[in-house]
Amino acid sequence: MPNLGFPRPRPLPRPRGRRPALETEPITAAPEASPDIIEAAGIRWIHIESPRTADRDWLEDQFDFHPLDYEDVYSRNNRPKLDPYDDYVFIVLHFPMFEKETSRILTAELDLFMGPDYLITLPNIPLPPLAAMFERYREKADLREETFAKGTGYLLYKIVDTAVDASFPMLRKMAVKLDRIEDDIFEGLSSEIVRDISEAKQEIINFRRIVRPQRAVLRDLERTKQRYLQEELEIYFDDISDAAERIWDTLENYKEVIEALESTNESVLSHRLNDSFRILTAVSVVLLPLTLIASIFGMNVPVPGENQSFAFIAILAMMGVLLIVLVAYFRRRGWL
């Protein structure tokens, strides 16, 4: 294998034994590892979903990977990266996954070990596109033979391409949601969709957080692929980088759209609030003279017309005429 200039660190020594358990402790059998393996054209695809300690022990018995790579597999706070060694490549990729129960976008981590005659995939949570692809290759021998015959590099391309393409249906759903939010704003439902705007913004933020650091890893993968890929197939990894850039550009567009929709919705709400204040102010001004007249004639001092039978009706008539004049004036000025 050609050396890319990345020296392979020497693996740490393994412990030879464990401290014996106390007699009072119950002895339970450790679960056995059960990796799914398909093979064709001298290439093995080993798929281990949600790896456990038994799976790590099985990998350590079968392969000589660096201990730091195992720590990355079982760590939950990894970033996408690519570590080339002399005889294999270790890759960490992140993909968005929509969870129907909570309607949230989660981060699915996919760890891969790629060697000259094997490819190991270790997703931390079930990835439906990857699981469906594995089952398809398991059931269709012709397709498996055709794909595996092109080398582990081409198989890696098919896996990454399948996982990347799974983002486009989620982007289309987000586009439909943004269109619905826009329609609701202009249909007078601005106060009811504040929560929808907040959820859409959160989805876009989570999606961008997953996609942004992975773009650099895909570019590094494009430069490293020559070790395990035939020359006439190198262009395929360019397609993955283009797809990742399209996803990022779409998310940038969605970010601008949701910010514009939020600003528009706030303007509509502010306009409605101003209309409400304008009407309340006009009503207060109309009722103010009537309140003043009632206060004057309600004072405990002698007033003209006191103890006269026509005084009450005259006061009501005066207040009614004043009310009609003020309402007509306000409507003429467009304040009511």
C-alpha positions in Angstrom: 0.0 0.0 0.0 1.4 3.5 -0.7 2.1 5.7 2.3 0.4 9.1 2.3 2.8 10.5 4.8 0.7 9.7 7.8 2.7 7.4 10.1 0.6 4.7 11.7 1.0 4.9 15.5 1.9 1.7 17.3 -1.1 0.3 19.1 -1.0 0.2 22.8 -0.5 -3.2 24.5 -3.7 -5.0 25.5 -4.4 -6.1 29.0 -3.7 -9.8 29.5 -6.3 -10.4 32.1 -8.9 -9.0 34.4 -9.3 -8.9 38.1 -11.3 -12.0 39.2 -14.8 -11.2 40.4 -15.7 -11.7 44.0 -17.5 -14.8 45.0 -20.6 -12.9 46.1 -20.9 -11.2 42.6 -23.3 -13.0 40.2 -21.7 -14.4 37.1 -23.4 -13.5 33.9 -22.5 -14.5 30.4 -21.3 -11.7 28.2 -23.5 -11.2 25.1 -21.9 -12.6 22.0 -21.1 -10.3 19.0 -23.3 -10.8 16.0 -22.0 -8.7 13.1 -23.8 -8.9 9.8 -21.4 -9.8 7.0 -21.9 -10.1 3.3 -19.0 -11.0 0.9 -18.4 -11.0 -2.8 -15.4 -10.7 -5.2 -13.1 -11.1 -2.2 -14.6 -8.0 -0.5 -16.4 -8.2 2.9 -18.9 -5.7 4.1 -19.3 -5.9 7.9 -22.2 -4.0 9.3 -22.5 -3.6 13.1 -25.5 -1.5 14.2 -25.2 0.3 17.6 -21.9 -1.5 18.5 -21.6 -3.0 22.0 -18.6 -4.1 24.1 -18.8 -7.6 22.6 -18.6 -6.1 19.1 -15.5 -4.2 20.1 -13.9 -7.4 21.4 -14.8 -9.2 18.2 -13.2 -6.3 16.1 -10.0 -6.4 18.3 -9.7 -10.1 17.6 -10.2 -9.8 13.9 -8.5 -6.5 13.1 -5.5 -4.5 14.3 -7.0 -1.0 14.5 -5.6 1.7 16.7 -7.1 2.0 20.2 -7.9 5.6 19.7 -10.2 4.6 16.8 -12.1 2.3 19.1 -12.5 5.2 21.6 -13.9 7.3 18.8 -16.4 4.6 17.9 -17.7 4.5 21.4 -17.6 8.2 22.1 -20.7 10.4 21.7 -19.0 13.7 21.1 -17.1 13.1 17.9 -16.8 15.5 14.9 -16.7 14.3 11.3 -13.1 13.4 10.5 -10.9 11.2 8.3 -7.7 9.4 9.7 -5.6 7.6 7.1 -3.2 4.9 8.2 -0.8 2.6 6.4 -3.2 -0.2 5.8 -6.7 1.3 6.5 -8.7 4.5 6.7 -10.9 5.5 9.6 -13.8 7.8 8.8 -16.4 9.5 11.0 -19.5 11.0 9.3 -22.6 12.6 10.6 -26.0 12.5 8.8 -29.4 14.1 9.8 -32.2 11.8 10.7 -35.8 12.9 11.3 -37.4 11.4 14.4 -41.2 11.1 13.9 -41.9 10.7 17.7 -40.5 14.1 18.6 -40.6 15.7 15.1 -36.9 16.7 15.6 -33.8 16.3 13.5 -31.2 14.1 15.2 -27.6 13.5 14.4 -26.7 10.0 13.3 -23.0 9.1 13.5 -21.6 6.6 11.0 -18.1 5.2 11.7 -16.3 3.4 8.9 -13.1 1.3 8.7 -12.0 0.8 5.0 -9.2 -1.5 4.1 -8.1 -3.1 0.8 -10.5 -6.1 1.1 -13.1 -5.0 3.8 -15.4 -2.2 4.7 -16.9 -2.0 8.3 -19.8 0.3 9.0 -20.8 1.1 12.6 -23.8 3.5 12.9 -24.5 4.6 16.5 -28.2 4.5 15.8 -30.2 2.7 13.1 -29.8 4.4 9.7 -32.8 3.3 7.5 -31.1 4.1 4.1 -28.0 2.2 5.1 -29.9 -0.8 6.5 -32.1 -1.0 3.4 -29.0 -0.9 1.2 -27.3 -3.7 3.2 -30.4 -5.9 2.9 -30.6 -5.2 -0.8 -27.0 -6.3 -1.4 -27.6 -9.3 0.9 -30.6 -10.5 -1.2 -29.4 -9.6 -4.7 -26.2 -11.6 -5.4 -25.7 -10.1 -8.9 -25.9 -6.5 -7.6 -23.5 -7.4 -4.8 -21.0 -9.1 -7.1 -21.1 -6.1 -9.5 -20.5 -3.5 -6.8 -18.0 -5.4 -4.7 -15.9 -6.2 -7.8 -15.1 -2.5 -8.2 -13.3 -2.4 -4.8 -13.9 -1.1 -1.3 -13.5 2.5 -2.5 -16.5 2.1 -4.8 -18.5 0.4 -2.1 -17.7 3.3 0.2 -18.9 5.7 -2.4 -22.3 3.9 -2.7 -22.7 3.9 1.1 -21.9 7.6 1.5 -23.9 8.6 -1.6 -27.0 6.7 -0.2 -26.7 8.4 3.2 -26.2 11.9 1.6 -29.1 11.5 -0.8 -31.4 10.7 2.1 -31.1 14.4 3.1 -33.0 15.6 0.0 -36.4 14.2 1.0 -36.1 16.0 4.4 -35.2 19.2 2.6 -38.3 18.9 0.4 -40.4 18.5 3.5 -38.9 21.6 5.0 -39.7 23.5 1.8 -43.3 22.4 2.0 -43.4 23.6 5.6 -42.0 27.0 4.7 -44.6 27.4 1.9 -47.4 26.5 4.3 -46.0 29.1 6.9 -46.0 31.7 4.2 -49.6 31.0 3.2 -50.7 31.1 6.8 -49.1 34.5 7.4 -51.0 36.1 4.5 -54.2 34.3 5.4 -54.4 36.1 8.8 -53.0 33.3 10.9 -49.8 35.1 12.0 -50.5 34.7 15.7 -51.0 31.0 15.4 -47.8 30.2 13.5 -45.3 31.7 15.8 -44.6 28.2 17.1 -44.3 26.8 13.6 -41.7 29.4 12.7 -39.7 28.6 15.8 -39.8 24.8 15.0 -38.8 25.5 11.4 -35.8 27.6 12.5 -34.7 24.9 14.9 -34.8 22.3 12.2 -32.7 24.5 9.9 -30.2 25.2 12.6 -29.8 21.5 13.5 -29.5 20.6 9.9 -26.8 23.2 9.3 -24.9 22.1 12.4 -24.7 18.6 11.0 -23.8 19.5 7.4 -21.2 22.3 8.0 -18.3 20.3 9.5 -18.9 17.3 7.2 -18.1 19.3 4.0 -14.4 19.4 4.8 -14.3 15.7 5.5 -16.0 14.9 2.2 -13.3 17.0 0.4 -10.6 15.1 2.3 -12.3 11.8 1.3 -12.1 12.9 -2.3 -8.3 13.3 -2.0 -7.8 10.0 -0.2 -10.0 7.8 -2.4 -7.2 7.0 -4.8 -5.8 4.3 -2.6 -8.9 2.1 -2.9 -10.5 3.2 -6.1 -9.9 2.6 -9.8 -8.9 5.7 -11.8 -12.0 5.6 -14.0 -14.3 5.8 -10.9 -12.7 8.8 -9.3 -15.3 11.1 -10.6 -18.0 9.5 -8.4 -16.7 11.1 -5.2 -16.9 14.5 -6.9 -20.6 13.9 -7.2 -20.8 13.4 -3.4 -19.1 16.7 -2.8 -21.4 18.4 -5.3 -24.4 16.9 -3.5 -23.1 18.2 -0.1 -22.7 21.6 -1.5 -26.2 21.6 -2.9 -27.5 20.6 0.5 -25.6 23.5 2.1 -26.8 26.0 -0.5 -30.4 24.9 0.0 -30.0 25.3 3.8 -28.6 28.8 3.3 -31.6 29.6 1.2 -34.0 28.2 3.8 -32.2 30.2 6.5 -32.8 33.4 4.6 -36.4 32.4 3.9 -37.3 31.6 7.5 -35.7 34.8 8.7 -37.7 36.8 6.1 -40.9 35.0 7.1 -40.2 35.7 10.8 -39.7 39.4 10.0 -42.9 39.5 7.9 -44.9 37.8 10.6 -43.6 40.2 13.3 -44.6 43.1 11.0 -48.1 41.7 10.5 -48.5 41.2 14.3 -47.2 44.7 14.9 -49.6 46.1 12.4 -52.5 44.3 14.0 -51.4 45.6 17.4 -51.2 49.1 16.1 -54.7 48.8 14.7 -56.0 47.6 18.0 -54.4 50.5 19.8 -55.7 53.0 17.2 -59.3 51.8 17.7 -59.0 51.8 21.5 -57.6 55.3 21.5 -60.3 56.6 19.2 -63.0 55.0 21.4 -61.4 56.6 24.5 -61.3 60.0 22.9 -64.9 59.7 21.8 -66.1 58.8 25.3 -64.0 61.4 27.0 -66.3 64.4 26.4 -69.3 62.3 27.4 -67.6 61.4 30.6 -66.8 65.1 31.2 -70.4 66.1 30.8 -71.6 63.4 33.1 -69.0 64.4 35.7 -70.0 68.1 35.6 -73.7 67.5 36.1 -73.0 64.9 38.7 -71.2 67.3 41.0 -72.9 68.1 44.4 -73.3 71.8 43.6 -76.2 73.8 42.1 -76.2 73.6 38.2 -78.5 75.1 35.7 -81.7 73.1 35.2 -81.4 71.3 38.5 -84.7 69.8 39.7 -86.3 70.4 36.3 -88.1 67.4 34.6 -86.5 68.1 31.2 -82.9 68.3 32.5 -82.1 64.6 32.3 -83.5 64.3 28.7 -81.7 67.4 27.6 -78.4 66.1 28.9 -78.8 62.8 27.2 -79.8 64.5 23.9 -76.7 66.7 24.2 -74.5 63.7 24.8 -76.0 61.8 21.9 -75.5 64.6 19.5 -71.9 65.0 20.6 -71.3 61.3 20.2 -72.7 61.3 16.7 -70.6 64.3 15.7 -67.4 62.8 17.1 -67.9 59.4 15.5 -68.7 61.0 12.1 -65.6 63.2 12.4 -63.3 60.2 13.3 -64.7 58.1 10.5 -64.1 60.9 8.0 -60.5 61.1 9.1 -60.1 57.3 8.9 -59.5 56.8 12.6 -62.4 54.4 13.0 
